[in-house]
Amino acid sequence: MHRDRDLRAIAPTVFEVDDDGGLVLLSQLVPDGAATEVAEAVEGCPSLALRLEP
């Protein structure tokens, strides 16, 4: 299972980790070419707090 830092590594154009170790969403839209990485991050989110909407 991925941790927040791992999600940042999977999709760095969408996620960032703040100074407290929390995950920060950089964009509400999936950037071109990042759909696979974002889907992998959403699927691997350990707290199930992420989801993709059409």
PASEBA-1860 file (N, C-alpha, C; in nm, 3 decimals):
! residues 54
1> MHRDRDLR> 0.084/-0.118/0.000/0.000/0.000/0.000/0.089/0.124/0.000 ~ 0.043/0.229/-0.067/0.121/0.351/-0.078/0.097/0.443/0.041 ~ 0.200/0.513/0.080/0.185/0.619/0.180/0.178/0.751/0.103 ~ 0.149/0.862/0.174/0.137/0.993/0.109/0.261/1.028/0.028 ~ 0.379/1.003/0.083/0.502/1.034/0.010/0.511/0.952/-0.118 ~ 0.462/0.829/-0.115/0.462/0.746/-0.234/0.365/0.799/-0.338 ~ 0.250/0.851/-0.294/0.154/0.908/-0.388/0.215/1.027/-0.459 ~ 0.293/1.105/-0.388/0.364/1.219/-0.448/0.462/1.170/-0.554
9> AIAPTVFE> 0.529/1.059/-0.526/0.624/1.004/-0.622/0.553/0.949/-0.746 ~ 0.433/0.896/-0.729/0.358/0.840/-0.841/0.306/0.951/-0.933 ~ 0.254/1.058/-0.875/0.192/1.166/-0.955/0.238/1.302/-0.903 ~ 0.364/1.339/-0.926/0.419/1.463/-0.871/0.358/1.591/-0.927 ~ 0.291/1.583/-1.042/0.226/1.703/-1.096/0.092/1.729/-1.031 ~ 0.044/1.633/-0.950/-0.088/1.646/-0.888/-0.081/1.652/-0.736 ~ 0.016/1.582/-0.676/0.025/1.574/-0.531/0.158/1.629/-0.481 ~ 0.152/1.686/-0.363/0.271/1.734/-0.294/0.255/1.697/-0.147
17> VDDDGGLV> 0.365/1.683/-0.077/0.361/1.654/0.066/0.403/1.780/0.139 ~ 0.320/1.827/0.235/0.352/1.950/0.308/0.453/1.923/0.420 ~ 0.492/2.025/0.490/0.593/2.014/0.596/0.551/1.921/0.708 ~ 0.421/1.903/0.726/0.370/1.814/0.831/0.350/1.671/0.782 ~ 0.383/1.646/0.655/0.368/1.513/0.599/0.232/1.486/0.538 ~ 0.145/1.589/0.533/0.012/1.572/0.476/0.014/1.585/0.324 ~ -0.076/1.518/0.259/-0.087/1.522/0.114/-0.164/1.646/0.071 ~ -0.111/1.718/-0.028/-0.173/1.838/-0.081/-0.207/1.814/-0.227
25> LLSQLVPD> -0.330/1.842/-0.265/-0.374/1.832/-0.403/-0.337/1.961/-0.475 ~ -0.256/1.951/-0.580/-0.209/2.069/-0.652/-0.306/2.114/-0.760 ~ -0.388/2.023/-0.809/-0.481/2.056/-0.916/-0.603/1.965/-0.903 ~ -0.720/2.021/-0.927/-0.840/1.940/-0.923/-0.864/1.870/-1.056 ~ -0.791/1.913/-1.158/-0.800/1.851/-1.290/-0.677/1.766/-1.313 ~ -0.696/1.650/-1.372/-0.583/1.563/-1.403/-0.510/1.621/-1.524 ~ -0.381/1.651/-1.509/-0.305/1.707/-1.620/-0.295/1.609/-1.737 ~ -0.282/1.662/-1.857/-0.264/1.578/-1.975/-0.146/1.484/-1.953
33> GAATEVAE> -0.166/1.359/-1.985/-0.060/1.261/-1.975/-0.040/1.202/-1.837 ~ -0.120/1.243/-1.738/-0.102/1.194/-1.601/-0.215/1.104/-1.554 ~ -0.307/1.068/-1.641/-0.424/0.991/-1.600/-0.387/0.856/-1.539 ~ -0.292/0.786/-1.597/-0.254/0.655/-1.544/-0.193/0.668/-1.406 ~ -0.104/0.765/-1.388/-0.039/0.785/-1.260/-0.138/0.827/-1.152 ~ -0.230/0.914/-1.187/-0.330/0.959/-1.091/-0.423/0.844/-1.052 ~ -0.464/0.765/-1.150/-0.549/0.650/-1.120/-0.477/0.552/-1.027 ~ -0.347/0.530/-1.049/-0.269/0.443/-0.962/-0.262/0.500/-0.820
41> AVEGCPSL> -0.243/0.631/-0.809/-0.236/0.694/-0.678/-0.370/0.684/-0.605 ~ -0.479/0.707/-0.677/-0.613/0.697/-0.617/-0.637/0.553/-0.569 ~ -0.602/0.457/-0.652/-0.623/0.316/-0.615/-0.537/0.276/-0.495 ~ -0.419/0.335/-0.483/-0.330/0.298/-0.375/-0.339/0.383/-0.251 ~ -0.431/0.478/-0.248/-0.442/0.567/-0.132/-0.475/0.486/-0.007 ~ -0.388/0.489/0.093/-0.410/0.406/0.212/-0.533/0.443/0.294 ~ -0.576/0.568/0.287/-0.692/0.608/0.366/-0.821/0.609/0.283 ~ -0.810/0.573/0.156/-0.924/0.572/0.064/-0.990/0.710/0.054
49> ALRLEP> -0.911/0.815/0.073/-0.964/0.951/0.073/-0.968/1.013/-0.067 ~ -0.911/0.946/-0.165/-0.906/1.001/-0.300/-1.004/0.928/-0.389 ~ -1.058/1.001/-0.486/-1.143/0.939/-0.588/-1.137/1.022/-0.714 ~ -1.164/0.959/-0.825/-1.171/1.027/-0.955/-1.316/1.044/-0.991 ~ -1.349/1.160/-1.040/-1.485/1.185/-1.087/-1.479/1.211/-1.237 ~ -1.580/1.165/-1.309/-1.580/1.187/-1.456/-1.592/1.333/-1.491
END
